[in-house]
Each structure stands twice: as C-alpha cells, then as structure tokens.
Amino acid sequence: MPQNLTLYGIKNCDTMKKARAFLDANGADYAFHDYKTQGAPEAKLKDWAKRVGWEALLNRAGTTFRKLPDADKENLTEAKALALMLAHPSMIRRPVLEAGDTILVGFKPEDYAKVVA
C-alpha cells in the first residue's frame, strides 16, 4: 500500500462518502483534506492540472459551475479554470486521491483497489 495517501474533497459529498467507505473497508491509512474547512491547496491544484489536465479537475456538471454567469463559463483556459476552482472549491471534481506518485480524480472502486492493494 502506498504511503502518504491523502483524500481531497468535501465531507458531505455522496461520492466522497463512497471513497472514504472504500478506503476504510480496505484498511487504508489516509489523511483527509476538506475544501470547505481548509480551502483548496493552490500548489496542489496547479500540480494536479499539470499531471491530469485541468479539464479532468473541473466539475462542469455541478451546481456551482452551472450557476456561474455565462461570461465566466465561456472561453475557459487553464488559468481561468484554476482561478474559478480556487475561488469555488466545490467546482473541483471529487474526490482527488493522492497515492504516492499517483493522482486519481473521481471515484472508481477498481482504480482505488489498484492503489490500496
């Protein structure tokens, strides 16, 4: 099992609950970073964007993104998307799991099984 597992997200999100339940059921030792109480880590967000792409991180389906003015949603660039995610952490797709050098965005049990086995 990789050392230094960190799960990033929002405590009450249903997908987060599934991810945490999976990690707990598999005896994974992990830290939890809650965007609502701790904010979005800017350096991490920039690193993730380089590694998995900002498009993978931006939750366009969420209420927060949908409620933005059209001008904010149009002509998105990496810089603009990162600024939006930092200002509104609920726009970051959840969960993000850091497992050593691996970054997983979203929750798929089969992907989690590979990193906690």
C-alpha positions as CSV (number, residue, x, y, z in Angstrom):
1,M,0.0,0.0,0.0
2,P,1.4,3.4,-0.9
3,Q,2.5,5.7,1.9
4,N,1.1,9.2,2.2
5,L,-2.5,8.7,1.0
6,T,-4.4,11.9,1.0
7,L,-8.0,12.3,0.0
8,Y,-9.2,15.7,-1.0
9,G,-12.9,16.8,-1.2
10,I,-15.9,17.9,0.7
11,K,-17.1,15.9,3.7
12,N,-20.8,15.6,2.9
13,C,-20.5,14.8,-0.9
14,D,-22.0,11.4,-1.7
15,T,-19.1,10.4,-3.9
16,M,-16.7,11.3,-1.1
17,K,-18.6,9.1,1.3
18,K,-18.2,6.2,-1.1
19,A,-14.5,6.8,-1.5
20,R,-14.0,7.1,2.3
21,A,-16.0,4.0,2.9
22,F,-13.9,2.1,0.4
23,L,-10.6,3.2,1.9
24,D,-11.9,2.5,5.4
25,A,-13.1,-1.0,4.4
26,N,-9.7,-1.8,2.9
27,G,-7.8,-0.6,5.9
28,A,-6.2,2.3,4.2
29,D,-4.4,4.8,6.3
30,Y,-5.1,8.2,4.8
31,A,-5.4,11.9,5.6
32,F,-8.5,13.9,4.6
33,H,-8.4,17.4,3.3
34,D,-11.8,19.1,3.4
35,Y,-12.1,22.0,0.9
36,K,-14.9,23.6,2.9
37,T,-12.8,24.0,6.1
38,Q,-9.2,24.0,4.8
39,G,-9.7,25.6,1.3
40,A,-8.3,24.3,-1.9
41,P,-4.5,23.9,-1.9
42,E,-3.3,26.2,-4.8
43,A,0.1,24.5,-5.3
44,K,-1.6,21.1,-5.3
45,L,-4.3,22.2,-7.7
46,K,-1.7,23.5,-10.2
47,D,0.3,20.3,-9.9
48,W,-2.7,18.2,-10.5
49,A,-3.6,20.3,-13.5
50,K,-0.2,19.6,-15.0
51,R,-0.4,15.9,-14.3
52,V,-4.1,15.0,-15.2
53,G,-5.2,18.2,-17.0
54,W,-7.4,21.0,-15.7
55,E,-10.4,19.6,-17.7
56,A,-10.3,16.4,-15.6
57,L,-10.4,18.5,-12.4
58,L,-13.2,20.9,-13.3
59,N,-16.6,19.7,-12.3
60,R,-18.8,21.2,-15.0
61,A,-21.8,19.2,-14.0
62,G,-22.0,20.6,-10.5
63,T,-24.5,23.3,-9.3
64,T,-21.7,25.8,-8.5
65,F,-20.4,25.7,-12.1
66,R,-23.9,25.8,-13.7
67,K,-24.8,28.9,-11.6
68,L,-21.9,30.9,-12.8
69,P,-22.5,33.8,-15.2
70,D,-22.1,32.7,-18.8
71,A,-19.1,35.0,-19.2
72,D,-17.2,33.0,-16.5
73,K,-18.0,29.7,-18.2
74,E,-17.1,30.7,-21.7
75,N,-13.6,30.6,-23.3
76,L,-12.1,28.7,-20.4
77,T,-8.4,28.5,-20.2
78,E,-6.3,26.6,-17.6
79,A,-5.6,29.9,-15.8
80,K,-9.3,30.9,-15.7
81,A,-10.4,27.4,-14.7
82,L,-7.8,27.2,-11.9
83,A,-8.9,30.7,-10.6
84,L,-12.5,29.5,-10.6
85,M,-11.7,26.3,-8.7
86,L,-9.6,28.2,-6.1
87,A,-12.5,30.7,-5.6
88,H,-15.1,27.9,-5.5
89,P,-13.5,24.6,-4.4
90,S,-16.8,22.8,-4.9
91,M,-16.0,23.1,-8.6
92,I,-13.1,20.7,-8.2
93,R,-14.2,17.2,-9.2
94,R,-14.3,14.9,-6.2
95,P,-12.6,13.1,-4.8
96,V,-9.0,13.6,-5.6
97,L,-6.8,10.9,-4.1
98,E,-3.0,11.3,-3.9
99,A,-1.4,7.9,-3.5
100,G,2.4,8.3,-3.7
101,D,3.0,9.5,-7.3
102,T,-0.5,8.5,-8.5
103,I,-3.4,11.0,-8.7
104,L,-6.9,9.7,-9.1
105,V,-9.8,12.1,-9.9
106,G,-13.3,10.8,-9.2
107,F,-14.1,7.5,-7.5
108,K,-13.9,4.2,-9.3
109,P,-13.5,1.2,-6.9
110,E,-11.4,-0.7,-9.5
111,D,-8.9,2.2,-9.6
112,Y,-8.8,2.6,-5.9
113,A,-8.3,-1.1,-5.5
114,K,-5.1,-0.8,-7.5
115,V,-3.5,1.8,-5.2
116,V,-4.6,0.5,-1.8
117,A,-3.8,-3.2,-2.5
